[in-house]
């Protein structure tokens, strides 16, 4: 999920509870994607690790591309 301030990754497996990974949008580096009919993929890096997702739905791909092309929000922390 991509929000205005962060990317949320919900990772779940059959035998374990879901794990939520939160990445601030300003930490995303080198976003890239491959758009294909059935096998689209998304990848990006942070300072700590690299994320790669395959078999991404068209809607998720479109949202990701739109979000990373938006200007970063001003934070008022």
C-alpha positions in Angstrom: 0.0 0.0 0.0 1.3 3.5 -0.8 0.2 6.4 1.2 1.1 10.1 1.1 3.9 9.6 3.6 4.9 6.0 3.5 4.8 2.6 1.8 3.3 -0.2 3.8 4.3 -3.8 3.0 2.1 -6.5 4.5 4.0 -9.8 4.5 2.1 -12.9 5.4 2.9 -16.6 5.3 0.7 -19.6 6.0 1.9 -20.4 9.5 2.9 -17.0 10.9 1.0 -13.8 11.7 1.2 -11.0 9.2 4.2 -8.6 9.5 3.9 -5.0 8.5 6.9 -3.1 7.1 6.7 0.7 7.0 9.0 2.7 4.8 9.0 6.5 4.7 8.5 7.8 1.2 11.7 9.9 1.4 13.7 6.8 2.1 12.7 5.2 -1.3 15.6 5.2 -3.8 15.8 4.0 -7.4 12.2 3.0 -7.9 11.7 0.9 -11.0 9.1 -1.3 -12.6 8.5 -3.6 -15.5 5.0 -3.4 -17.0 3.8 -6.6 -18.7 0.4 -8.1 -19.3 0.5 -10.7 -16.5 4.0 -10.5 -14.9 4.5 -6.8 -13.9 7.1 -6.2 -11.2 8.2 -3.4 -8.9 11.5 -2.8 -7.2 13.1 -0.1 -5.1 15.8 0.3 -2.5 16.3 2.0 0.8 19.6 2.5 2.6 19.1 -0.8 4.5 17.7 -3.2 1.9 16.3 -3.8 -1.6 12.6 -4.7 -2.2 11.4 -6.7 -5.3 7.9 -7.7 -6.0 6.7 -9.9 -8.9 3.3 -10.8 -10.3 2.0 -7.3 -9.3 -1.5 -6.5 -10.3 -2.1 -3.7 -12.8 -3.8 -1.5 -10.2 -1.0 -1.8 -7.7 1.6 -1.1 -10.4 -0.3 2.1 -11.5 -0.7 3.3 -7.9 3.1 2.7 -7.2 4.1 4.6 -10.4 1.8 7.4 -9.6 2.9 7.7 -6.0 6.7 7.7 -6.6 6.1 10.5 -9.2 4.4 12.7 -6.7 6.4 15.4 -4.9 7.4 14.4 -1.4 5.1 15.9 1.3 6.3 18.4 3.7 6.5 16.9 7.2 5.5 18.9 10.2 6.9 16.6 12.9 
